[in-house]
């Protein structure tokens, strides 16, 4: 059976693995990874809460004082990565 999962060995912690893959905190690549991860988490949470509240993207945009296109783009970000 083929799988896309890879077993990660030789690392004691997730931070050790992240340091190896993206560099230590404070490096450009690691800061970019951390920023993208935070954006993804925020977008995923916003999408979840919008659905829980039962409101449309347009209603959310109106509540936040922004455009539906911005909300749509932001929520798509929460579905990717």
BAFI-3210 file (N, C-alpha, C; in Angstrom, 3 decimals, decimal comma, padded with zeros to 6 digits):
// residues 81
n [1|2|3|4|5|6|7|8|9|10|11|12|13|14|15|16|17|18|19|20|21|22|23|24|25|26|27|28|29|30|31|32|33|34|35|36|37|38|39|40|41|42|43|44|45|46|47|48|49|50|51|52|53|54|55|56|57|58|59|60|61|62|63|64|65|66|67|68|69|70|71|72|73|74|75|76|77|78|79|80|81]
n.u [000,845|000,607|001,663|001,472|002,534|005,346|007,705|009,035|012,078|014,716|014,458|013,863|011,864|009,032|009,857|012,598|012,467|011,230|013,198|015,211|013,995|012,962|014,678|016,037|014,045|013,550|015,011|014,680|013,238|012,008|010,484|008,711|007,378|006,192|004,516|002,785|001,595|000,233|-001,570|-003,053|-004,240|-005,819|-007,549|-008,817|-010,123|-011,809|-013,437|-014,661|-016,088|-017,767|-019,401|-020,532|-021,987|-023,816|-023,906|-023,603|-020,856|-021,038|-022,559|-020,748|-018,668|-019,966|-020,361|-017,716|-016,927|-015,800|-015,033|-016,852|-015,299|-012,760|-013,163|-013,843|-011,440|-009,749|-010,942|-010,616|-007,909|-007,791|-008,508|-006,509|-003,040]
n.v [-001,179|002,142|005,260|008,724|009,592|010,261|008,896|010,569|010,709|010,922|013,349|015,122|016,847|018,746|021,338|020,942|019,633|021,622|023,612|022,387|022,068|024,656|026,508|028,297|030,112|033,523|033,582|034,392|032,512|030,865|032,752|033,476|031,034|030,720|032,978|032,440|030,140|031,124|032,834|030,942|029,493|031,499|032,110|029,620|029,345|031,584|030,873|028,555|029,651|031,438|029,678|028,312|030,372|030,691|032,581|034,441|034,980|037,583|038,812|038,570|040,157|042,641|043,028|043,273|045,450|045,366|044,108|041,520|040,036|040,152|038,721|036,231|035,531|035,399|033,316|031,195|030,828|029,558|027,040|025,951|024,950]
n.w [000,000|-000,927|000,423|001,347|003,617|005,634|007,790|010,488|011,888|014,311|015,533|018,484|019,257|017,956|017,469|017,003|014,535|012,973|013,127|011,656|009,133|008,418|009,468|012,302|014,763|013,939|011,649|008,176|006,560|008,502|009,914|007,897|007,504|010,066|010,089|007,912|008,902|011,147|009,835|008,391|010,504|011,700|009,570|009,206|011,671|011,589|009,434|010,458|012,657|011,324|009,913|012,075|013,229|011,291|009,227|006,155|003,845|002,933|004,957|007,072|006,080|006,031|008,799|009,590|008,218|005,646|002,316|000,578|-001,206|-000,070|002,304|001,227|-000,071|002,140|003,636|001,893|002,140|004,571|003,882|002,538|002,318]
ca.u [000,000|001,391|001,196|002,208|003,084|006,740|008,025|010,075|012,890|015,937|014,135|013,254|010,665|008,572|010,740|013,831|012,168|011,002|014,507|015,928|013,299|012,728|015,645|015,687|013,229|014,302|015,507|013,646|012,399|011,200|009,502|007,690|006,592|005,383|003,497|001,802|000,871|-000,695|-002,630|-003,889|-005,038|-006,814|-008,547|-009,590|-010,991|-012,834|-014,369|-015,410|-017,002|-018,795|-020,342|-021,236|-022,942|-024,828|-023,988|-022,950|-019,632|-021,440|-022,938|-019,510|-017,982|-020,688|-020,066|-016,319|-016,676|-014,912|-015,716|-017,033|-014,170|-011,661|-013,541|-013,754|-010,006|-009,221|-011,464|-009,967|-006,605|-008,003|-008,772|-005,289|-001,788]
ca.v [000,000|003,354|006,333|009,978|009,882|009,910|008,782|011,511|010,174|011,661|014,627|014,940|017,678|019,406|022,495|020,448|019,368|022,911|024,257|021,733|022,282|026,064|027,372|028,671|031,326|034,746|033,555|034,821|031,383|030,434|033,797|033,364|029,849|031,016|033,940|031,736|029,222|031,939|033,272|029,775|029,197|032,558|031,938|028,407|029,656|032,510|030,089|027,704|030,482|031,958|028,579|028,070|031,466|030,587|033,809|034,385|035,770|038,985|039,290|038,723|041,333|043,818|043,176|043,675|046,683|045,097|043,570|040,075|039,444|039,999|037,610|035,020|035,215|035,026|032,015|030,192|030,596|028,611|025,731|025,527|024,743]
ca.w [000,000|-001,043|001,298|001,252|004,932|005,863|009,210|010,874|012,977|014,605|016,146|019,796|019,384|016,741|017,254|016,374|013,133|012,328|013,004|010,557|007,858|008,100|010,140|013,674|014,871|013,668|010,277|007,229|006,147|009,645|010,185|006,859|007,829|011,254|009,701|007,095|009,783|011,937|008,922|008,111|011,705|011,843|008,511|009,498|012,816|011,115|008,613|011,390|013,440|010,419|009,676|013,340|013,422|010,250|008,438|004,852|003,730|002,796|006,286|007,838|005,536|006,518|010,230|009,753|007,472|004,528|001,131|000,523|-001,940|000,887|003,190|000,424|-000,257|003,462|004,030|001,039|002,730|005,662|003,315|001,846|003,063]
c.u [000,885|000,807|002,046|002,853|004,532|006,964|009,207|010,807|014,117|015,695|013,453|011,944|010,251|009,449|012,053|013,613|011,966|012,309|015,272|015,304|013,236|013,741|015,154|014,809|014,096|014,914|014,352|012,695|011,478|010,118|008,369|006,785|005,659|004,241|002,393|000,969|-000,156|-001,861|-003,591|-004,803|-006,134|-007,928|-009,424|-010,561|-012,119|-013,882|-015,270|-016,468|-018,098|-019,852|-021,170|-022,305|-024,045|-025,001|-023,221|-021,644|-019,963|-021,821|-021,702|-018,746|-018,643|-020,377|-018,652|-015,967|-015,704|-015,718|-015,808|-015,859|-012,966|-011,927|-013,383|-012,298|-009,397|-009,678|-010,915|-008,590|-006,691|-008,301|-007,539|-004,187|-001,474]
c.v [001,236|004,437|007,572|010,347|009,432|009,850|009,711|010,927|011,051|013,029|014,360|015,704|018,221|020,611|022,084|020,229|020,675|023,666|023,693|022,099|023,754|027,016|027,731|029,919|032,566|034,763|033,889|033,685|030,920|031,461|033,745|032,165|030,129|031,974|033,269|030,769|029,975|032,416|032,132|029,478|030,235|032,377|030,714|028,639|030,587|031,770|029,227|028,507|031,085|030,898|028,281|029,136|031,448|031,857|033,637|035,175|037,254|039,569|039,496|039,959|042,615|044,078|043,696|044,949|046,495|044,518|042,054|039,405|039,226|038,821|036,287|034,578|034,743|033,627|030,898|029,849|029,561|027,206|025,155|025,232|023,307]
c.w [000,000|-000,146|001,093|002,576|005,009|007,366|009,496|012,061|013,181|015,218|017,482|019,927|018,023|016,432|016,598|014,880|012,363|012,132|011,817|009,207|007,456|008,717|011,531|013,683|014,684|012,280|009,339|006,859|007,287|009,970|009,160|007,128|009,010|010,922|008,880|007,934|010,623|011,075|008,627|009,300|011,909|010,816|008,771|010,646|012,395|010,292|009,501|012,151|012,568|010,171|010,921|013,587|012,361|009,438|007,127|004,883|003,631|004,154|007,166|007,377|006,039|007,994|010,470|008,993|006,330|003,371|001,201|-000,177|-001,020|001,815|002,454|000,254|001,058|003,856|003,148|001,575|003,849|005,187|002,634|002,846|003,246]
res [x|x|x|x|x|x|x|x|x|x|x|x|x|x|x|x|x|x|x|x|x|x|x|x|x|x|x|x|x|x|x|x|x|x|x|x|x|x|x|x|x|x|x|x|x|x|x|x|x|x|x|x|x|x|x|x|x|x|x|x|x|x|x|x|x|x|x|x|x|x|x|x|x|x|x|x|x|x|x|x|x]
***
